[in-house]
Amino acid sequence: MTEDVRATLLSHLSARYGELKRRLTRLLGSDDLAGDALQDTWLRLQRMEGQSPVMNPHAFLLRMAANIAVDQRRSQSRALPPGEVAELLDLADTAPGPEQTAEARSEVQTLLRLLERMPPRRREILIMVRLEGMLQKEVAERLGISLRTVEHELKRAHDFCMSRMEEKN
């Protein structure tokens, strides 16, 4: 933008700011948005380069400010409304705190010690079903035992762990 064109537009914007703002407010339906758009227009005029002469500075500035306002509305429509931001900030943190983490680690250590005290087959069945997610039928086939035996050993493993964990508490 040549210095003459920039000076003319900035001078027109300063001299007719009130009139431009009123027209823009009617056009946009918001006094605040009109003011923000005119301020951004001023800033953009400061940075513009390579602009040919402007025949109607008033119309040019009005169109430029209206385009800026449309861009602002689009960017704001992608952002969360203030009410939703406040709701998100009020959400409780569900991550375990240091106390819960320490307690969970202690329980895991207790369970590992309990697993070591189980008979090997019972321990293997419990691990295959509960940790590896295998079906009881698959465990029975893999170990070459009946489904009823798997069910029985699994129940005994659960009972053993539950009774020892309750003793701990």
N, C-alpha and C positions, 0 to 999 in steps of 0.2 A: 504494500500500500504506500503510495507516495505520501510524503509529509503533508502536502496541501490537502489531500483527500482525508487523511487521518485527522488533521487539525479541524477541518470543516465539520466532520462527523462528531468529533468530541465536543466542539463548540456548540453544535446543534443539540446534542444530547444534554449538555449542561444548561443551555438556555431554555430548552423546552421539556425539561425533565418531568415537571408536574403534568403537563398535557400528555406526554408519552405514557406516563404511569397510569393516568386515568383511563386512557384508551385501552391500554394493555390489561388493566384490572377488569374492565368490562368484557374484554375478549377472553380472558382466562378464568374469570370468576373468583380471583383471589388477589387481594392487595399484596400479601406477603410474596406470593409467587411472582407477581409483576415487579416488585422491588428487587427481588433476587435476580430476576432475568435482566433487568436494566443494569444492575451492578456487574453481572457477568458480561453483558454487552460492552460496557466500558473497558473491562479487562481484556476482552478479546480484541477490541479495537486497538489497544496498546500493542498487541502482538501480531496483528495482521500485516501481511506483506503482499505486494503485487496486485493491489486492487485498482481497477480502472476508475475513472471519474464516476461519481454517483449523481444522477440527474435529480432524484428526489430524496434528500437525506432523511426526511421525516418517515417516509414509507420504508426506506432501507432499514433504518434503525428499528422501526416497529416490527418488520418482518424478522430481522435478526433476533430481537428479544423474544418474539413469539416462538421461533425455532429453538432457542435456548431453553425456554420454559417447557416445551414439549419434550426435549431431551431430558430435562430434570425430572419431569413426571414419569417418564419411562424408567429412569434409573431408580426412582423411589418405589415404583410399582414392583420391582424385583426384590426390594428389601422388605424385611418383616415389619409390620406395623408396631409402633411403640408398645402397645398392650401385649402383643405376643412376645416381644423381647423381654418385658418385665416378667411374664409367666415363666419363660425359660430360665431367667436368673433366679427365680424363686424355687426351682426344682431342687429337691434334696439330692445330695450326692449319695448314690447307692453303693459306691465302692466301699469295700470293707476298710475299717480303720485299723490302726496298729494293734489294738486289743483283739479284734476279731481275727486278724491275720495270725497273731501269735497263738490264739486258741485253736484255730483250724490246724496249724502246724503241729500243735501238741496232740490233737486228735488223730492226725495222720500217723504220727510216730507211734501212738498207742495202738492203732489198727495194724501197723506193720509188725509190731511186737506180738500182737494176737495172732496174726497170720503165721508167724514163725512157730507158734505153739500148737497149731492145728496139725492133724495128721496130713501127710503129703497129698493124698487123693482128695480130701475135703478142701484143702487149700487150693489145689489145682482147679477143682470144679468151681469154687467161688470166684477165682480170678477169671476163668474162662467165661463164666456167665455175667458177672457184674462189671468187670473191667474191660474185657475184650468184646462184650456184647453178643456172644454166641447164644444161639437158642439151646435150650436144655436138650432137645432131641439131637442136635449136632454134637453136643458134648458127650452124650451117651454113645453115639456111633463112634466118635473119635477114640473114646476110652474103652470101648468094647464092653460097656455095662448097660444095664437096663435104665429106661427113663425113670422108673420108680426109684432106683438107687440114686440117680442124680438129684431128684426132687428131695429125697430123704437127706442126703449129704448137704445139700444146699440149705435146707431148713436147720439142720444141726449147726452149720457154720454161722448162719444168721443168729440163732439162739445164743451160741457161744459168744459172738461179738457183742450182742446186745447186753447180755448179762454182765460181761466184763466192763463194758463202757458205763453201765449204770453203777457198778461198784466204784468206778473211778470218780463219778460225780457224787 
